[in-house]
């Protein structure tokens, strides 16, 4: 077993284990919110060259519904919850006790249900990070976007692009009652946040 406080612990392994804890926290929050058995699984934590993010994460030019939450202050991060159109409709219908209707215009209640889902997930991730580093990570109001996936990812990485040419990506997928869902979560810390997390592991045995 790797000692997270050891200087020999690979930084990505430290962050992977932290992401596992954050994912478990988010799973519990999603179960309470939806009233169903939602399981989040961490697929990977890795560094990716900025110019290859969309291709390596298999994010194309399809129209997606996304909820974007940013942590405010010096320690920044992006949490992006992504759905295809059908999945976003199903989630909104589930939360509101409706029958999904892919043809109807989005109404205020559906939009509110999705943004609150993104907010709950983001807070679950940020709370775990905040406990580790001993500093508040406050979420911004969730932003609902319907746009082409690659375009949104490029916007989310603008802050990281000013600091380095590689980005740390934590990718998570979902299951509901054993069925794979076409939902994805990306947790993208800035370089400053990443360094704080790595230092916190080394200084807190």
Backbone torsions as a table, in degrees:
resi	resn	phi	psi	omega
1	UNK	NA	135.1	-177.6
2	UNK	-82.8	131.4	176.1
3	UNK	-82.5	113.7	-176.7
4	UNK	-63.9	-23.4	-178.4
5	UNK	-85.0	-10.1	-177.4
6	UNK	-74.4	140.6	175.7
7	UNK	-64.9	-15.8	178.9
8	UNK	-85.3	-6.3	179.7
9	UNK	-72.3	121.4	179.9
10	UNK	-59.0	134.8	-177.3
11	UNK	-55.1	-39.9	-179.0
12	UNK	-67.0	-32.2	177.7
13	UNK	-68.1	-40.5	176.3
14	UNK	-59.2	-47.2	-178.2
15	UNK	-69.7	-31.6	177.4
16	UNK	-64.8	-43.7	-179.3
17	UNK	-67.4	-37.4	174.8
18	UNK	-62.2	-42.0	-179.5
19	UNK	-65.5	-33.4	175.8
20	UNK	-61.7	-45.2	179.2
21	UNK	-63.6	-42.2	178.7
22	UNK	-63.9	-38.1	179.5
23	UNK	-65.7	-41.1	177.4
24	UNK	-63.4	-41.3	177.4
25	UNK	-61.7	-41.7	179.5
26	UNK	-67.6	-36.0	177.3
27	UNK	-60.1	-46.1	179.6
28	UNK	-62.0	-42.7	-179.6
29	UNK	-64.2	-38.9	-179.2
30	UNK	-69.7	-36.3	176.8
31	UNK	-61.9	-44.1	178.8
32	UNK	-64.7	-39.0	-175.3
33	UNK	-72.1	-43.3	-174.8
34	UNK	-91.4	-17.4	-176.1
35	UNK	72.3	17.1	177.3
36	UNK	-129.9	172.4	179.5
37	UNK	-86.6	100.2	177.8
38	UNK	-105.3	128.1	178.2
39	UNK	-121.0	125.9	175.5
40	UNK	-102.0	137.0	177.4
41	UNK	-125.4	135.3	178.7
42	UNK	-80.5	116.3	-179.6
43	UNK	-79.4	-44.6	-175.6
44	UNK	-167.7	156.2	169.0
45	UNK	-130.0	118.7	-178.5
46	UNK	-155.7	162.4	174.4
47	UNK	-92.1	137.5	-177.0
48	UNK	-133.4	136.2	172.5
49	UNK	-59.4	138.5	-175.0
50	UNK	-52.5	-42.3	-174.7
51	UNK	-72.4	-12.1	-176.9
52	UNK	-106.8	3.0	-172.2
53	UNK	-57.9	-51.9	-175.7
54	UNK	-60.8	-43.2	-178.7
55	UNK	-67.5	-45.6	-176.2
56	UNK	-71.4	-27.4	177.8
57	UNK	-91.0	3.7	177.9
58	UNK	57.4	41.9	176.4
59	UNK	-105.3	109.4	-175.9
60	UNK	-98.6	-151.0	-177.6
61	UNK	-100.8	19.4	176.7
62	UNK	-71.1	150.3	176.6
63	UNK	-73.7	125.0	-177.8
64	UNK	-125.6	157.5	169.6
65	UNK	-101.9	128.0	-175.8
66	UNK	-133.7	142.2	170.7
67	UNK	-112.8	120.9	-176.4
68	UNK	-111.9	126.7	176.5
69	UNK	-126.1	133.9	178.0
70	UNK	-114.9	144.9	170.5
71	UNK	-84.8	137.8	-176.6
72	UNK	-94.9	159.4	178.9
73	UNK	99.1	-167.5	-175.4
74	UNK	-64.3	-39.6	-177.2
75	UNK	-91.3	100.3	-173.6
76	UNK	-99.8	155.4	173.9
77	UNK	-162.9	156.7	174.7
78	UNK	-116.3	133.7	170.0
79	UNK	-118.6	119.0	-175.5
80	UNK	-119.8	118.7	176.0
81	UNK	-102.2	121.8	-173.9
82	UNK	-120.7	139.3	175.5
83	UNK	-134.7	153.6	163.0
84	UNK	-80.0	173.2	-173.8
85	UNK	-60.0	-45.1	-177.7
86	UNK	-63.3	-42.6	-177.9
87	UNK	-67.2	-38.9	179.7
88	UNK	-66.4	-37.5	177.3
89	UNK	-65.4	-41.9	-179.4
90	UNK	-63.6	-42.3	-179.6
91	UNK	-64.4	-47.2	-179.8
92	UNK	-60.2	-42.0	179.8
93	UNK	-64.6	-40.4	179.2
94	UNK	-61.5	-44.5	-177.3
95	UNK	-69.8	-28.6	-176.0
96	UNK	-101.9	0.1	179.9
97	UNK	68.4	36.6	-178.6
98	UNK	-115.1	173.6	170.8
99	UNK	-94.3	130.3	-179.2
100	UNK	-59.9	140.4	178.4
101	UNK	-136.7	100.0	-176.2
102	UNK	-69.5	-15.4	-175.0
103	UNK	-94.0	-19.6	-175.8
104	UNK	-75.7	155.4	173.2
105	UNK	-69.4	147.6	176.1
106	UNK	-66.7	133.2	176.8
107	UNK	-106.2	175.6	-174.0
108	UNK	-63.8	-37.4	179.9
109	UNK	-66.2	-41.4	178.7
110	UNK	-64.5	-44.7	178.6
111	UNK	-60.7	-43.0	179.6
112	UNK	-63.3	-40.0	179.9
113	UNK	-62.7	-41.6	-179.4
114	UNK	-71.8	-41.3	-179.9
115	UNK	-66.1	-35.7	177.7
116	UNK	-67.9	-34.0	175.4
117	UNK	-61.4	-46.2	177.7
118	UNK	-62.7	-38.4	179.7
119	UNK	-64.7	-42.6	179.9
120	UNK	-64.0	-43.8	178.6
121	UNK	-63.3	-46.4	-177.9
122	UNK	-61.4	-43.9	179.3
123	UNK	-62.7	-37.0	178.3
124	UNK	-62.2	-41.7	177.6
125	UNK	-68.5	-49.3	-174.5
126	UNK	-66.5	-31.6	179.1
127	UNK	-63.9	-40.6	178.4
128	UNK	-64.8	-43.8	179.1
129	UNK	-63.4	-42.3	-177.8
130	UNK	-64.3	-38.9	178.8
131	UNK	-63.0	-36.9	-178.0
132	UNK	-70.1	-46.9	-173.5
133	UNK	-90.9	-6.7	177.6
134	UNK	68.6	32.7	179.7
135	UNK	-143.7	144.3	-179.5
136	UNK	-68.4	136.1	170.8
137	UNK	-118.5	101.4	-172.0
138	UNK	-94.0	129.9	-179.3
139	UNK	-78.9	144.9	170.4
140	UNK	-75.8	164.6	172.2
141	UNK	-58.0	137.6	-178.9
142	UNK	-66.2	141.7	-179.6
143	UNK	-113.9	121.3	177.6
144	UNK	-91.4	128.5	-178.6
145	UNK	-131.7	141.5	168.9
146	UNK	-120.6	106.6	-172.5
147	UNK	-156.1	178.4	178.2
148	UNK	-79.2	132.8	-169.7
149	UNK	-53.5	-48.6	-176.5
150	UNK	-61.7	-35.4	-179.9
151	UNK	-64.6	-43.6	-179.0
152	UNK	-66.7	-41.1	179.3
153	UNK	-61.6	-40.9	178.2
154	UNK	-61.3	-41.2	177.9
155	UNK	-64.6	-39.5	-177.9
156	UNK	-66.0	-26.0	-175.4
157	UNK	-95.2	6.1	-176.6
158	UNK	-61.3	-41.1	-179.9
159	UNK	-64.8	-41.6	179.5
160	UNK	-65.6	-34.8	-177.9
161	UNK	-63.4	-24.3	179.0
162	UNK	-78.5	-14.6	-174.7
163	UNK	-107.3	-36.5	-175.4
164	UNK	-160.0	171.0	-177.2
165	UNK	-101.2	8.3	176.8
166	UNK	-131.6	155.8	-177.3
167	UNK	-135.0	144.1	176.0
168	UNK	-89.1	126.3	-178.5
169	UNK	-119.9	129.9	171.3
170	UNK	-114.0	115.6	-174.6
171	UNK	-110.9	133.6	-175.2
172	UNK	-130.1	143.8	175.1
173	UNK	-123.3	170.8	-170.2
174	UNK	-125.0	149.4	165.6
175	UNK	-131.6	142.9	175.9
176	UNK	-124.0	116.3	-177.0
177	UNK	51.0	40.5	176.6
178	UNK	86.2	-7.1	-178.9
179	UNK	-97.7	130.5	178.6
180	UNK	-66.5	132.6	179.5
181	UNK	-107.0	148.5	176.9
182	UNK	-88.3	58.8	174.2
183	UNK	-119.1	147.7	175.2
184	UNK	-140.8	146.9	173.3
185	UNK	-121.3	132.7	171.9
186	UNK	-114.8	127.0	172.5
187	UNK	-108.9	118.7	-173.3
188	UNK	-126.1	94.2	177.9
189	UNK	-77.9	149.6	172.4
190	UNK	-71.0	168.6	179.6
191	UNK	-62.1	-38.5	179.1
192	UNK	-62.9	-45.8	179.1
193	UNK	-62.9	-42.4	179.2
194	UNK	-59.5	-44.4	179.6
195	UNK	-63.2	-39.7	177.7
196	UNK	-62.6	-41.6	-179.9
197	UNK	-65.2	-43.7	179.6
198	UNK	-64.5	-42.1	179.1
199	UNK	-65.2	-36.4	179.5
200	UNK	-63.8	-38.9	177.5
201	UNK	-62.4	-42.1	-175.9
202	UNK	-71.9	-28.4	-174.6
203	UNK	-96.7	-3.8	-179.7
204	UNK	-123.3	82.1	-178.8
205	UNK	-62.7	NA	NA
